[in-house]
Amino acid sequence: MNSEARDDLSGKNLEIVQHMYEACARRDIEAILALLSADVEWWEPPNPFNPAAGTRHGHDGFLECARYFTLFG
């Protein structure tokens, strides 16, 4: 991959991450799902006070975690 293509890819990745942070700040679950791959692996660190801790797969797994985020802010 040449440096121009790599820079373009890096710019696109940065844009995706920025959109993800913006969607999270708005708590816009639909926008987050649109940015996540259908086979996403979502991981929350172990914590006895976090019911969303552990690894989830796919959009359904993310939605399971998101339910806890919306409950606990």
C-alpha positions as CSV (number, residue, x, y, z in Angstrom):
1,M,0.0,0.0,0.0
2,N,1.5,3.3,-1.0
3,S,1.6,6.2,1.5
4,E,-1.2,8.1,-0.2
5,A,-3.6,5.2,0.1
6,R,-2.5,4.6,3.7
7,D,-3.2,8.3,4.6
8,D,-6.6,8.1,2.9
9,L,-7.4,4.9,4.9
10,S,-6.2,6.5,8.1
11,G,-8.3,9.6,7.5
12,K,-11.4,7.4,6.9
13,N,-10.7,5.4,10.1
14,L,-10.4,8.6,12.1
15,E,-13.7,9.9,10.6
16,I,-15.4,6.7,11.7
17,V,-14.1,6.9,15.2
18,Q,-15.1,10.6,15.5
19,H,-18.6,9.7,14.3
20,M,-18.8,6.9,16.8
21,Y,-17.8,9.2,19.7
22,E,-20.4,11.7,18.5
23,A,-23.1,9.1,18.3
24,C,-22.2,7.8,21.8
25,A,-22.4,11.3,23.2
26,R,-25.9,11.7,21.7
27,R,-26.8,8.1,22.9
28,D,-27.9,7.5,19.3
29,I,-28.0,3.7,19.2
30,E,-29.1,3.6,15.6
31,A,-26.2,5.7,14.4
32,I,-23.8,3.5,16.5
33,L,-25.2,0.3,14.9
34,A,-24.8,1.9,11.4
35,L,-21.0,2.3,12.2
36,L,-20.5,-1.2,13.6
37,S,-19.9,-4.2,11.5
38,A,-22.6,-6.9,11.7
39,D,-19.9,-9.2,13.2
40,V,-18.6,-6.7,15.8
41,E,-17.1,-8.1,19.0
42,W,-17.9,-5.8,21.9
43,W,-16.0,-6.2,25.1
44,E,-16.4,-4.6,28.5
45,P,-13.8,-5.2,31.2
46,P,-14.7,-7.5,34.1
47,N,-16.3,-5.6,37.0
48,P,-18.7,-7.0,39.6
49,F,-20.7,-3.8,39.4
50,N,-21.1,-3.8,35.6
51,P,-23.8,-6.2,34.3
52,A,-22.5,-5.6,30.8
53,A,-19.1,-6.9,31.5
54,G,-17.8,-9.6,29.2
55,T,-17.7,-10.2,25.5
56,R,-20.7,-9.9,23.2
57,H,-20.9,-10.6,19.4
58,G,-22.9,-8.9,16.7
59,H,-25.4,-6.1,16.8
60,D,-27.5,-8.1,19.2
61,G,-24.6,-8.4,21.6
62,F,-23.9,-4.7,21.4
63,L,-27.6,-3.9,22.0
64,E,-27.5,-6.1,25.1
65,C,-24.6,-3.9,26.5
66,A,-26.3,-0.7,25.3
67,R,-29.4,-1.6,27.3
68,Y,-27.2,-1.3,30.5
69,F,-25.6,1.9,29.3
70,T,-29.0,3.5,28.9
71,L,-30.2,2.2,32.3
72,F,-27.1,3.5,34.2
73,G,-26.3,6.6,32.1
